[in-house]
């Protein structure tokens, strides 16, 4: 309406119908002014005072002082500024909004042998679902078909589809990229992975950063300064046109929005690399971190034991020892048993059914496999049940970071399987990248034995190495570092949650971490890559710098325009046009954080 009025009034003015042109310009200003006054009243009720008040004053003054063209220009600039704001916010939120738009609303559930389409809210654990090609998984579950091809890009940033076998976990939010498959639900929709991510995104978008609150304070001070300059101009010159020019030059409606736009753009960029930052305040703090505390298992290491070597007696080869141990371990739910079974399957070994199994929790188990008495477990557990030993398999020269599983066959020690939780291939480079991003001190805080922590820490060149820590000990470590500046804690387990909450920024390894750690953390790594954290810090630092630039440069330019208007060098219409140019430049500068 403001644009049509401005154009129509211009045509009337061109044909010398000046009085009609003034009327049209005035009428075109009124709807924008009324809408703006409603916004101001609602903002005042919420306790917010912004520069929109100056825009309302300038339009009102233009109508009162008989400058309808200036009023219409301000109305046009304000309305177009609102449009530009919405565009900028939408562009900045693009990656995060994309996450929320993928939420599934219905699913195909088996009812007997028939399929029925149901709302995801009614899905319960153990329900059997059919996931069709191209569909987004509505809940977390386990693959019931032989194989499933999943697109995990929205969760982990993985660009290529990945294969999942029968029994593997399938996370909500991923997409069926191959033929339809069946899945058994393990969690209801509201407790599933993707629902948690959506809640985190919604919280992040609704949060208000300290820098945004500081910009609000600038707005209040700038409003007072504008009124002071306008009042001083009136007292010294008595010219209403100069007063109006001051007011229209001080209507940077999108200016203060440049701060949240820059921060939201930064959050969108981090989401694009698989790092979910929960709010603008977290992004600001991320830019200032100087101390990083890291858990070991699942953070610096993969968190999964892998077979790295098999030592055997002269009577057995490695595959034979592994086949017998893995066959017996099928009766155990221990994580080490899962590692042995997985390695045997990777080697293509055929496992036999164990019989007469007796398990001693935390020590080992024994039973019969293919008619042979097998004992699998810790060194002392197996030695106590075997009559003879073989020097070839004695525990010697074994990496301190490794764990060992001894295997006895019919009373003789047949071999020792060595497992290790390997250091991530990118761990060393990731720590160096953190230092390059401004981190001055890196601490390893692990619940593992001190000797294991020492080995890992020395390998990676960590500054301080702490082992044998309880969850309370990790919290104390975080608290002790606060005096050195903002502290970031990185972990993946439920036992890390208290330390994540105690840190200035908690970072959860969300790709494989626990739900509790992801809930309390301010940053969630959706990709299984520690290196993404330093990239997120760099993005945060750049976004914060751009936000400051937007505030300082924008307010300085607006102040300069006001002074020029006060001295009569900037007429009202030109002042309104110049201010819009400043607003557009500032917002475009804020959008640089997307690059």
C-alpha positions as CSV (number, residue, x, y, z in Angstrom):
1,X,0.0,0.0,0.0
2,X,2.8,2.4,0.8
3,X,4.5,1.7,-2.5
4,X,1.3,2.1,-4.5
5,X,0.5,5.4,-2.7
6,X,4.0,6.7,-3.4
7,X,3.8,5.8,-7.1
8,X,0.2,7.2,-7.5
9,X,1.1,10.4,-5.6
10,X,4.1,10.8,-7.9
11,X,2.0,10.6,-11.0
12,X,-0.5,13.2,-9.6
13,X,2.4,15.5,-8.6
14,X,3.8,15.2,-12.2
15,X,0.6,16.4,-13.7
16,X,0.5,19.4,-11.2
17,X,-2.3,17.9,-9.1
18,X,-0.2,18.7,-6.0
19,X,-3.1,18.8,-3.4
20,X,-4.3,15.4,-4.5
21,X,-0.8,14.0,-4.5
22,X,-0.4,15.2,-0.9
23,X,-3.7,13.5,0.0
24,X,-2.7,10.2,-1.6
25,X,0.8,10.3,0.1
26,X,-0.9,10.9,3.5
27,X,-3.5,8.2,3.0
28,X,-0.7,5.7,2.0
29,X,1.2,6.5,5.2
30,X,-1.7,6.0,7.6
31,X,-2.0,2.1,7.3
32,X,1.7,1.6,7.9
33,X,1.6,4.0,10.9
34,X,-1.4,2.3,12.5
35,X,0.2,-1.1,12.1
36,X,3.4,0.2,13.6
37,X,1.6,1.8,16.6
38,X,-0.1,-1.6,17.3
39,X,3.4,-3.3,17.2
40,X,4.7,-0.7,19.6
41,X,1.9,-1.1,22.1
42,X,2.4,-4.9,22.1
43,X,6.1,-4.5,22.5
44,X,5.6,-2.0,25.4
45,X,3.3,-4.6,27.1
46,X,6.2,-7.1,26.8
47,X,8.6,-4.6,28.3
48,X,10.5,-3.8,25.1
49,X,11.3,-0.4,23.7
50,X,12.9,-0.2,20.3
51,X,13.7,2.1,17.4
52,X,10.2,1.5,16.0
53,X,9.2,4.4,18.2
54,X,11.4,6.7,16.2
55,X,9.8,5.5,13.0
56,X,6.3,6.2,14.4
57,X,7.4,9.6,15.5
58,X,8.9,10.5,12.1
59,X,5.8,9.4,10.2
60,X,3.5,11.3,12.7
61,X,5.7,14.4,12.5
62,X,5.7,14.3,8.7
63,X,1.9,14.3,8.6
64,X,1.7,17.0,11.3
65,X,4.3,19.3,9.7
66,X,2.7,19.1,6.2
67,X,5.4,16.8,4.7
68,X,3.3,13.9,3.4
69,X,5.9,12.9,0.8
70,X,8.5,12.4,3.5
71,X,6.0,10.5,5.6
72,X,5.1,8.2,2.7
73,X,8.8,7.6,2.0
74,X,9.4,6.6,5.6
75,X,6.4,4.4,5.5
76,X,7.7,2.8,2.3
77,X,11.1,2.3,3.8
78,X,9.8,0.9,7.0
79,X,7.5,-1.6,5.2
80,X,10.3,-2.7,2.9
81,X,12.6,-2.9,5.9
82,X,10.1,-5.3,7.5
83,X,10.1,-7.4,4.4
84,X,13.9,-7.4,4.3
85,X,14.0,-8.5,7.9
86,X,11.8,-11.5,7.3
87,X,13.9,-12.4,4.3
88,X,17.1,-12.1,6.3
89,X,15.8,-14.1,9.2
90,X,14.4,-16.8,6.9
91,X,17.8,-17.0,5.1
92,X,19.7,-17.2,8.4
93,X,17.4,-20.0,9.8
94,X,17.5,-22.0,6.6
95,X,19.5,-25.0,7.8
96,X,17.8,-25.1,11.2
97,X,14.3,-24.8,9.7
98,X,15.2,-27.6,7.3
99,X,15.7,-29.8,10.3
100,X,12.2,-29.0,11.7
101,X,10.4,-29.4,8.4
102,X,11.4,-33.1,8.2
103,X,9.2,-34.2,11.1
104,X,7.0,-37.1,10.1
105,X,3.4,-37.0,11.1
106,X,2.1,-40.5,10.2
107,X,3.5,-44.0,9.8
108,X,2.5,-47.3,8.3
109,X,2.0,-49.8,11.2
110,X,1.3,-53.5,11.0
111,X,-2.0,-54.6,12.5
112,X,-1.8,-58.4,12.3
113,X,-0.8,-58.9,8.6
114,X,-2.4,-55.7,7.5
115,X,-1.0,-52.2,7.3
116,X,-2.7,-49.1,8.7
117,X,-1.7,-45.5,8.6
118,X,-1.5,-44.0,12.1
119,X,-0.4,-40.8,13.7
120,X,3.1,-41.1,15.1
121,X,1.8,-40.0,18.5
122,X,0.1,-43.5,19.0
123,X,3.2,-45.5,18.1
124,X,4.5,-47.5,21.0
125,X,7.7,-49.5,21.5
126,X,7.6,-53.0,19.9
127,X,5.2,-51.8,17.2
128,X,6.2,-53.1,13.8
129,X,6.4,-50.4,11.1
130,X,6.8,-50.4,7.3
131,X,9.1,-47.6,6.1
132,X,8.6,-46.9,2.4
133,X,11.2,-45.6,0.0
134,X,11.7,-41.8,0.5
135,X,9.9,-41.7,3.9
136,X,11.4,-40.1,7.0
137,X,11.7,-42.5,9.9
138,X,9.1,-41.3,12.5
139,X,10.6,-42.9,15.6
140,X,13.8,-44.7,16.7
141,X,13.8,-48.4,16.1
142,X,15.7,-51.5,15.0
143,X,15.9,-52.9,11.5
144,X,13.6,-56.0,11.2
145,X,14.4,-56.6,7.5
146,X,17.7,-58.1,6.3
147,X,19.1,-54.8,5.1
148,X,18.1,-51.1,5.0
149,X,19.6,-48.2,3.1
150,X,19.4,-45.0,5.1
151,X,20.2,-41.3,4.3
152,X,21.6,-39.9,7.5
153,X,22.5,-36.5,6.1
154,X,20.0,-34.6,8.2
155,X,21.4,-36.1,11.4
156,X,25.1,-36.5,10.9
157,X,26.0,-34.7,7.7
158,X,26.9,-38.0,6.1
159,X,26.5,-37.3,2.3
160,X,26.2,-40.9,1.2
161,X,23.5,-43.4,2.2
162,X,24.6,-46.1,4.6
163,X,23.6,-49.7,4.9
164,X,22.1,-51.0,8.1
165,X,21.7,-54.8,8.8
166,X,19.0,-56.6,10.6
167,X,19.0,-55.7,14.3
168,X,20.9,-52.4,13.8
169,X,19.6,-49.2,15.3
170,X,17.8,-46.8,13.0
171,X,17.3,-43.2,14.2
172,X,14.3,-41.1,13.5
173,X,14.9,-38.2,11.1
174,X,16.9,-40.4,8.7
175,X,15.3,-41.2,5.3
176,X,14.8,-44.6,3.6
177,X,17.0,-44.2,0.5
178,X,16.4,-47.7,-0.8
179,X,13.7,-50.4,-1.0
180,X,11.0,-50.4,1.8
181,X,11.9,-52.2,5.0
182,X,10.4,-53.2,8.3
183,X,11.4,-51.7,11.6
184,X,10.5,-52.4,15.2
185,X,9.9,-49.2,17.2
186,X,12.1,-48.9,20.3
187,X,10.9,-45.4,21.6
188,X,7.7,-43.4,21.3
189,X,7.9,-40.4,19.0
190,X,8.4,-37.7,21.7
191,X,11.4,-39.6,23.1
192,X,13.0,-40.4,19.8
193,X,16.2,-38.8,18.5
194,X,14.8,-36.5,16.0
195,X,12.1,-35.2,18.3
196,X,14.9,-34.2,20.7
197,X,16.8,-32.4,17.9
198,X,13.6,-30.5,16.9
199,X,13.1,-29.4,20.6
200,X,16.7,-28.2,20.7
201,X,16.3,-26.3,17.5
202,X,13.1,-24.7,18.7
203,X,14.8,-23.7,22.0
204,X,17.8,-22.3,20.0
205,X,15.5,-20.2,17.8
206,X,13.6,-18.8,20.7
207,X,16.6,-17.9,22.8
208,X,17.9,-14.3,23.2
209,X,21.6,-13.9,23.2
210,X,23.5,-11.5,25.5
211,X,24.6,-9.6,22.4
212,X,21.0,-9.2,21.3
213,X,20.1,-7.9,24.8
214,X,23.0,-5.4,24.6
215,X,21.6,-4.3,21.2
216,X,18.2,-3.7,22.8
217,X,20.0,-1.5,25.4
218,X,21.7,0.4,22.5
219,X,18.2,0.9,21.0
220,X,16.9,2.5,24.1
221,X,19.9,4.8,24.4
222,X,19.8,5.6,20.7
223,X,16.1,6.6,21.1
224,X,17.0,9.0,23.9
225,X,19.8,10.5,21.8
226,X,17.5,10.9,18.8
227,X,14.9,12.8,20.9
228,X,17.7,15.0,22.4
229,X,19.1,15.9,19.0
230,X,15.6,16.6,17.6
231,X,14.7,18.7,20.6
232,X,18.0,20.6,20.4
233,X,17.5,21.2,16.6
234,X,14.0,22.6,17.3
235,X,15.3,25.0,20.1
236,X,18.3,26.2,18.0
237,X,16.7,26.5,14.5
238,X,13.0,26.5,15.1
239,X,12.7,24.7,11.7
240,X,10.2,21.8,11.6
241,X,11.8,20.5,8.4
242,X,15.1,20.0,10.2
243,X,13.4,18.3,13.2
244,X,11.6,16.0,10.8
245,X,14.9,15.3,8.9
246,X,16.6,14.3,12.1
247,X,13.7,11.9,13.0
248,X,13.6,10.2,9.5
249,X,17.4,9.9,9.5
250,X,17.1,8.0,12.8
251,X,14.8,5.2,11.8
252,X,17.1,2.2,11.4
253,X,14.3,-0.3,11.9
254,X,16.2,-3.4,10.8
255,X,19.5,-2.1,12.4
256,X,19.2,-3.8,15.7
257,X,17.8,-6.9,14.0
258,X,21.2,-7.2,12.4
259,X,22.6,-8.7,15.6
260,X,20.2,-11.6,15.9
261,X,20.4,-12.1,12.1
262,X,24.2,-12.5,12.4
263,X,23.9,-14.9,15.3
264,X,21.2,-16.9,13.7
265,X,23.2,-17.0,10.5
266,X,26.1,-18.4,12.6
267,X,23.8,-21.0,14.2
268,X,22.6,-22.0,10.7
269,X,26.1,-22.4,9.5
270,X,27.1,-24.6,12.4
271,X,24.0,-26.7,11.8
272,X,25.1,-27.1,8.2
273,X,28.3,-28.8,9.4
274,X,26.5,-31.0,11.9
275,X,27.0,-28.9,15.0
276,X,23.7,-27.9,16.7
277,X,24.1,-24.8,18.9
278,X,21.2,-24.3,21.2
279,X,21.0,-20.5,21.3
280,X,22.7,-17.2,20.4
281,X,24.1,-16.9,23.9
282,X,25.8,-20.3,23.5
283,X,27.2,-19.2,20.2
284,X,28.6,-16.0,21.8
285,X,30.3,-18.0,24.6
286,X,31.6,-20.6,22.1
287,X,33.5,-17.7,20.5
288,X,35.2,-16.9,23.7
289,X,36.3,-20.4,25.0
290,X,39.8,-20.6,26.3
291,X,39.8,-23.9,28.2
292,X,38.6,-27.2,26.9
293,X,38.1,-30.3,29.1
294,X,37.7,-33.6,27.2
295,X,36.4,-37.0,28.3
296,X,38.3,-39.9,26.8
297,X,35.9,-42.7,25.9
298,X,33.7,-41.8,22.9
299,X,35.3,-38.4,22.6
300,X,39.0,-38.9,21.9
301,X,38.5,-42.6,21.3
302,X,35.7,-44.3,19.4
303,X,34.1,-45.7,22.6
304,X,34.0,-49.3,21.2
305,X,36.5,-52.1,21.9
306,X,38.1,-53.6,18.8
307,X,40.2,-56.7,18.3
308,X,43.7,-55.5,17.5
309,X,45.7,-58.7,18.0
310,X,45.3,-62.4,18.9
311,X,48.2,-64.3,20.5
312,X,47.9,-68.0,20.4
313,X,49.7,-71.2,21.7
314,X,51.4,-73.4,19.2
315,X,48.4,-75.7,19.0
316,X,45.9,-73.1,17.7
317,X,45.7,-70.3,15.1
318,X,44.1,-66.9,15.6
319,X,40.8,-67.7,13.8
320,X,40.3,-70.9,15.8
321,X,40.8,-69.1,19.1
322,X,38.4,-66.3,18.1
323,X,35.8,-68.8,16.7
324,X,35.6,-70.7,20.0
325,X,35.6,-67.5,22.2
326,X,33.0,-65.8,20.1
327,X,30.8,-68.9,20.0
328,X,30.8,-69.0,23.8
329,X,30.3,-65.3,24.1
330,X,27.0,-65.5,22.3
331,X,25.5,-66.4,25.7
332,X,26.8,-63.1,27.2
333,X,25.5,-59.6,26.9
334,X,28.8,-57.9,27.8
335,X,30.2,-55.3,25.4
336,X,33.5,-57.2,25.1
337,X,31.5,-60.3,24.0
338,X,29.8,-58.1,21.3
339,X,33.2,-57.0,20.1
340,X,34.5,-60.6,19.8
341,X,31.3,-61.7,18.0
342,X,31.5,-58.8,15.6
343,X,35.1,-59.5,14.7
344,X,34.3,-63.2,14.1
345,X,31.5,-62.2,11.8
346,X,33.8,-59.8,9.9
347,X,36.2,-62.6,9.4
348,X,33.4,-64.9,8.1
349,X,33.8,-67.4,10.9
350,X,30.9,-69.8,11.6
351,X,29.8,-69.7,15.2
352,X,28.5,-72.7,17.1
353,X,25.8,-72.8,19.7
354,X,27.2,-72.8,23.2
355,X,25.9,-75.2,25.9
356,X,26.1,-75.5,29.7
357,X,27.2,-71.9,30.0
358,X,28.0,-70.5,33.4
359,X,28.9,-66.7,33.6
360,X,30.6,-65.0,36.5
361,X,29.7,-61.3,36.1
362,X,32.7,-59.1,35.6
363,X,35.1,-62.0,35.4
364,X,34.2,-64.4,32.5
365,X,32.2,-67.4,31.5
366,X,32.7,-71.1,30.7
367,X,30.8,-73.7,28.8
368,X,30.9,-76.3,26.0
369,X,31.4,-75.5,22.3
370,X,31.5,-78.3,19.8
371,X,32.2,-80.8,22.6
372,X,35.1,-78.8,24.0
373,X,35.2,-77.1,27.4
374,X,35.8,-73.4,26.8
375,X,36.7,-70.7,29.3
376,X,36.8,-67.0,28.3
377,X,37.5,-64.0,30.5
378,X,40.1,-62.2,32.4
379,X,43.6,-63.6,32.8
380,X,43.3,-64.7,36.4
381,X,39.8,-66.2,35.7
382,X,41.0,-68.3,32.9
383,X,44.3,-69.3,34.6
384,X,42.4,-70.6,37.7
385,X,40.5,-73.0,35.4
386,X,43.4,-74.2,33.3
387,X,46.1,-76.6,34.4
388,X,48.8,-75.6,32.1
389,X,50.2,-72.5,30.5
390,X,52.2,-71.6,27.5
391,X,54.9,-68.9,27.5
392,X,53.9,-67.9,24.0
393,X,50.7,-66.3,25.3
394,X,51.8,-64.7,28.5
395,X,50.7,-61.1,28.8
396,X,53.9,-59.2,27.9
397,X,54.6,-56.1,25.9
398,X,50.9,-55.3,25.6
399,X,49.8,-51.7,25.0
400,X,48.6,-50.2,28.3
401,X,45.5,-48.8,26.6
402,X,44.4,-52.3,25.6
403,X,42.2,-54.9,27.4
404,X,42.8,-58.6,27.2
405,X,40.6,-61.7,27.0
406,X,42.2,-65.0,27.8
407,X,40.8,-68.2,26.1
408,X,41.1,-71.7,27.6
409,X,40.3,-74.9,25.8
410,X,40.0,-78.2,27.6
411,X,42.2,-77.0,30.5
412,X,44.9,-75.4,28.4
413,X,45.3,-71.7,27.7
414,X,44.9,-71.5,23.9
415,X,45.3,-67.8,23.4
416,X,44.9,-64.2,24.4
417,X,42.7,-61.7,22.4
418,X,43.9,-58.1,22.7
419,X,41.3,-55.4,22.3
420,X,41.7,-51.6,22.4
421,X,39.5,-48.5,22.2
422,X,41.3,-46.8,19.4
423,X,42.2,-43.1,19.4
424,X,40.2,-41.3,16.8
425,X,42.2,-40.8,13.6
426,X,41.3,-37.1,13.6
427,X,41.9,-36.5,17.4
428,X,45.4,-35.0,17.1
429,X,44.4,-32.7,14.2
430,X,41.2,-31.7,16.0
431,X,43.1,-30.7,19.2
432,X,45.5,-28.6,17.1
433,X,42.6,-27.0,15.4
434,X,41.1,-26.1,18.8
435,X,44.4,-24.4,19.7
436,X,44.4,-22.5,16.4
437,X,40.8,-21.3,17.3
438,X,42.1,-19.7,20.5
439,X,42.0,-22.5,23.1
440,X,44.9,-22.0,25.5
441,X,44.5,-25.1,27.7
442,X,43.3,-28.6,27.0
443,X,42.6,-31.1,29.8
444,X,41.8,-34.8,29.6
445,X,39.3,-35.8,32.4
446,X,38.7,-39.5,32.2
447,X,37.1,-42.1,34.5
448,X,39.6,-44.7,33.2
449,X,42.8,-45.7,35.0
450,X,45.4,-43.1,35.3
451,X,47.9,-45.1,33.3
452,X,45.5,-45.4,30.3
453,X,44.7,-41.7,30.5
454,X,48.5,-40.9,30.6
455,X,49.1,-42.9,27.5
456,X,46.3,-41.3,25.6
457,X,47.2,-37.8,26.8
458,X,50.9,-38.1,26.0
459,X,50.1,-39.4,22.5
460,X,47.9,-36.4,21.8
461,X,50.0,-33.8,23.6
462,X,47.4,-32.8,26.1
463,X,48.3,-30.2,28.7
464,X,46.8,-31.7,31.8
465,X,45.9,-35.4,32.2
466,X,43.5,-36.6,34.9
467,X,42.4,-40.2,35.4
468,X,40.3,-42.2,37.8
469,X,37.7,-39.4,38.0
470,X,34.2,-39.9,39.2
471,X,31.4,-37.7,37.8
472,X,31.8,-35.4,40.8
473,X,35.5,-35.3,40.1
474,X,34.8,-34.1,36.5
475,X,32.5,-31.4,37.9
476,X,35.3,-30.3,40.3
477,X,37.7,-30.1,37.4
478,X,35.4,-27.9,35.5
479,X,34.8,-25.6,38.5
480,X,38.5,-25.2,39.1
481,X,39.0,-23.8,35.6
482,X,36.4,-21.1,35.6
483,X,38.9,-18.5,36.8
484,X,40.8,-18.9,33.5
485,X,37.9,-17.8,31.3
486,X,35.0,-19.6,29.6
487,X,35.3,-23.4,30.0
488,X,34.0,-26.0,27.5
489,X,33.4,-29.6,28.5
490,X,33.1,-32.3,25.8
491,X,31.7,-35.7,26.6
492,X,29.3,-38.4,25.4
493,X,28.1,-40.5,28.4
494,X,25.5,-40.1,31.0
495,X,28.3,-39.8,33.6
496,X,29.4,-36.7,31.8
497,X,26.1,-34.9,32.1
498,X,26.9,-33.1,35.5
499,X,30.2,-31.8,34.1
500,X,28.5,-30.7,30.9
501,X,25.9,-28.7,32.9
502,X,28.7,-27.2,35.1
503,X,30.7,-25.9,32.2
504,X,30.1,-22.5,30.5
505,X,29.5,-24.7,27.4
506,X,28.8,-28.4,27.4
507,X,29.4,-30.2,24.2
508,X,27.7,-33.6,23.7
509,X,28.8,-36.2,21.2
510,X,25.2,-36.6,20.0
511,X,25.9,-39.0,17.2
512,X,26.5,-41.8,19.6
513,X,26.1,-40.2,23.0
514,X,23.4,-40.6,25.6
515,X,20.2,-38.6,25.6
516,X,21.0,-37.1,29.1
517,X,24.2,-35.6,27.9
518,X,22.6,-34.1,24.8
519,X,19.8,-32.6,26.9
520,X,22.1,-30.7,29.3
521,X,24.7,-29.7,26.7
522,X,24.6,-26.3,25.0
523,X,26.2,-27.8,21.8
524,X,25.4,-31.2,20.3
525,X,27.7,-32.7,17.7
526,X,25.4,-34.5,15.2
527,X,28.5,-35.8,13.3
528,X,30.9,-38.3,14.8
529,X,33.8,-35.9,14.1
530,X,35.6,-33.9,16.9
531,X,37.1,-31.7,14.2
532,X,33.7,-30.1,13.6
533,X,34.0,-28.4,17.0
534,X,36.9,-26.1,16.0
535,X,35.0,-25.2,12.8
536,X,32.0,-24.2,14.9
537,X,34.2,-22.1,17.1
538,X,35.6,-20.3,14.1
539,X,32.1,-19.7,12.8
540,X,31.0,-18.4,16.2
541,X,33.9,-16.0,16.4
542,X,33.2,-14.6,12.9
543,X,29.5,-14.3,13.6
544,X,30.1,-12.4,16.8
545,X,32.6,-10.0,15.0
546,X,30.1,-9.4,12.3
547,X,27.3,-8.7,14.8
548,X,29.5,-6.1,16.5
549,X,30.4,-4.5,13.2
550,X,26.7,-4.3,12.3
551,X,25.9,-2.4,15.6
552,X,28.8,-0.1,15.6
553,X,28.9,0.8,11.9
554,X,25.1,1.1,11.7
555,X,24.7,3.3,14.7
556,X,27.6,5.5,13.7
557,X,26.2,6.1,10.2
558,X,22.8,6.8,11.6
559,X,24.3,9.3,14.0
560,X,26.2,11.0,11.2
561,X,23.0,11.4,9.1
562,X,21.2,12.9,12.1
563,X,23.9,15.5,12.7
564,X,23.9,16.4,8.9
565,X,20.1,16.7,9.1
566,X,20.2,18.9,12.2
567,X,22.5,21.4,10.4
568,X,20.2,21.5,7.4
569,X,22.4,19.5,5.0
570,X,19.9,16.6,4.6
571,X,16.2,17.2,3.7
572,X,13.6,14.8,5.1
573,X,13.0,12.8,2.0
574,X,16.7,12.3,1.2
575,X,17.3,11.5,4.9
576,X,14.7,8.7,4.8
577,X,16.3,7.3,1.6
578,X,19.8,7.5,3.1
579,X,18.7,5.7,6.2
580,X,17.1,2.9,4.2
581,X,20.4,2.4,2.4
582,X,22.2,2.2,5.7
583,X,19.7,-0.4,7.0
584,X,20.1,-2.6,3.9
585,X,23.9,-2.4,4.1
586,X,23.9,-3.4,7.7
587,X,21.6,-6.4,7.2
588,X,23.5,-7.6,4.2
589,X,26.7,-7.3,6.3
590,X,25.0,-9.5,9.0
591,X,24.2,-12.1,6.4
592,X,27.9,-12.5,5.6
593,X,27.9,-14.8,8.6
594,X,26.2,-17.4,6.4
595,X,29.3,-17.6,4.1
